[in-house]
């Protein structure tokens, strides 16, 4: 199913695959809205030649990953692999209504500090009612009261 979001005046077309929940699609749109300004080359679901395909990715002039974003269910194994092997300068995990501090604690325990230096990995946790707040699919700006951030 095709979903069309209006993000800062830009039409963002995202397909909801069979078996994929609407919340996953919504998180990609919200993450895009948050990060497209600092990362103007930001793309959604582009293969990058690695084991995993990111939900969001931005590549610099030298082909290095500036930003890697993952939405929804992301295993510890996948998160550790991305941090160890992608060389992404910044990694973000997007969730809805989760216990972000508890997740951060698990990630800190499971992933060596050398792979998650300060500022590299952040959890963005959208409020549980985010679906209602964005029902119009008009996202001029993602309000900072729609989410919290938890550094890992």
C-alpha positions as CSV (number, residue, x, y, z in Angstrom):
1,X,0.0,0.0,0.0
2,X,1.3,3.4,-0.9
3,X,1.4,6.2,1.7
4,X,2.0,9.8,0.7
5,X,3.3,12.1,3.4
6,X,3.8,15.8,3.0
7,X,7.1,16.5,4.7
8,X,8.1,20.1,4.8
9,X,6.2,20.7,1.5
10,X,7.8,17.7,-0.2
11,X,5.7,14.7,-1.2
12,X,7.3,11.6,0.4
13,X,6.0,8.3,-1.1
14,X,6.5,5.2,1.0
15,X,5.3,1.7,0.3
16,X,4.0,-0.4,3.1
17,X,5.1,-3.9,2.3
18,X,3.1,-7.0,3.0
19,X,3.6,-7.9,6.7
20,X,5.0,-4.4,7.5
21,X,3.0,-2.4,10.0
22,X,1.9,1.2,9.3
23,X,3.8,2.4,12.4
24,X,7.1,1.3,10.7
25,X,6.2,3.4,7.6
26,X,5.3,6.3,9.8
27,X,8.5,6.1,11.7
28,X,10.5,6.3,8.5
29,X,8.5,9.4,7.4
30,X,9.1,11.0,10.8
31,X,12.8,10.1,10.9
32,X,13.1,11.6,7.4
33,X,11.4,14.8,8.5
34,X,13.8,15.1,11.5
35,X,17.0,14.4,9.6
36,X,16.6,15.6,6.0
37,X,17.8,19.1,6.9
38,X,21.1,18.1,8.5
39,X,21.5,15.2,5.9
40,X,20.2,16.5,2.5
41,X,21.2,13.3,0.8
42,X,19.0,11.2,3.1
43,X,17.3,8.3,1.4
44,X,14.9,5.7,2.6
45,X,15.4,1.9,2.1
46,X,18.4,1.9,-0.2
47,X,20.6,-1.1,-0.5
48,X,24.2,-0.2,0.5
49,X,26.0,-3.4,-0.3
50,X,26.2,-4.6,3.3
51,X,24.5,-7.4,5.3
52,X,21.6,-5.1,6.3
53,X,19.6,-2.5,4.3
54,X,19.0,0.6,6.4
55,X,15.6,2.2,6.8
56,X,17.3,5.6,6.3
57,X,20.8,6.3,5.0
58,X,22.9,9.3,4.1
59,X,26.2,9.0,2.3
60,X,28.8,11.7,2.0
61,X,30.9,12.8,-1.0
62,X,33.5,10.0,-0.2
63,X,30.9,7.3,0.0
64,X,31.0,7.1,3.8
65,X,27.8,6.8,5.8
66,X,27.0,10.0,7.6
67,X,23.8,8.7,9.1
68,X,22.1,5.3,9.4
69,X,18.6,5.0,10.8
70,X,16.6,1.9,11.9
71,X,12.9,1.9,12.7
72,X,10.9,-0.4,14.9
73,X,12.1,-3.9,15.8
74,X,15.9,-3.8,15.8
75,X,17.7,-6.7,17.4
76,X,20.8,-6.3,19.6
77,X,22.7,-8.4,17.1
78,X,21.7,-6.1,14.2
79,X,22.5,-3.0,16.2
80,X,25.9,-4.3,17.2
81,X,26.6,-5.3,13.6
82,X,25.8,-1.9,12.2
83,X,27.9,-0.2,14.8
84,X,30.9,-2.6,14.3
85,X,30.8,-2.8,10.5
86,X,29.0,0.1,8.8
87,X,31.4,2.9,9.9
88,X,28.3,5.1,10.1
89,X,29.2,8.4,11.9
90,X,25.8,8.6,13.5
91,X,23.2,5.8,14.1
92,X,19.6,6.3,15.3
93,X,17.0,3.8,16.4
94,X,13.4,4.9,16.1
95,X,10.7,3.5,18.4
96,X,7.2,4.2,19.4
97,X,6.1,4.1,23.1
98,X,9.0,2.0,24.3
99,X,11.1,2.0,27.5
100,X,14.0,3.8,25.9
101,X,16.2,3.9,29.0
102,X,15.9,0.2,29.5
103,X,16.8,-0.4,25.9
104,X,19.7,1.9,26.1
105,X,20.9,0.0,29.2
106,X,20.8,-3.3,27.3
107,X,22.6,-1.8,24.4
108,X,25.3,-0.4,26.6
109,X,25.8,-3.9,28.2
110,X,25.7,-5.8,24.9
111,X,27.9,-3.5,22.7
112,X,31.5,-2.5,23.6
113,X,32.0,1.2,24.3
114,X,34.5,1.6,21.5
115,X,31.7,1.0,19.0
116,X,29.3,3.5,20.6
117,X,31.3,6.6,21.4
118,X,29.4,9.5,22.9
119,X,27.0,11.0,20.3
120,X,27.1,8.1,17.8
121,X,24.1,6.1,18.8
122,X,20.7,7.6,19.9
123,X,17.3,6.2,20.5
124,X,14.4,8.4,19.3
125,X,11.2,7.3,21.1
126,X,8.0,8.7,19.7
127,X,5.0,9.2,22.0
128,X,2.4,6.4,21.9
129,X,-0.2,8.7,20.3
130,X,2.1,9.7,17.4
131,X,-0.3,7.9,14.9
132,X,-3.1,10.2,16.0
133,X,-0.9,13.3,16.0
134,X,0.1,12.6,12.3
135,X,-3.2,11.2,11.0
136,X,-3.3,13.9,8.3
137,X,0.1,12.8,7.0
138,X,1.1,16.5,7.0
139,X,4.5,16.8,8.7
140,X,5.6,20.3,8.5
141,X,7.9,19.8,11.4
142,X,8.3,17.0,14.0
143,X,7.6,18.7,17.3
144,X,10.1,18.0,20.0
145,X,7.2,17.0,22.3
146,X,6.4,14.1,20.0
147,X,9.6,12.2,21.0
148,X,12.4,11.9,23.5
149,X,16.0,11.1,22.8
150,X,18.2,8.7,24.8
151,X,21.9,8.6,24.1
152,X,23.5,5.2,24.3
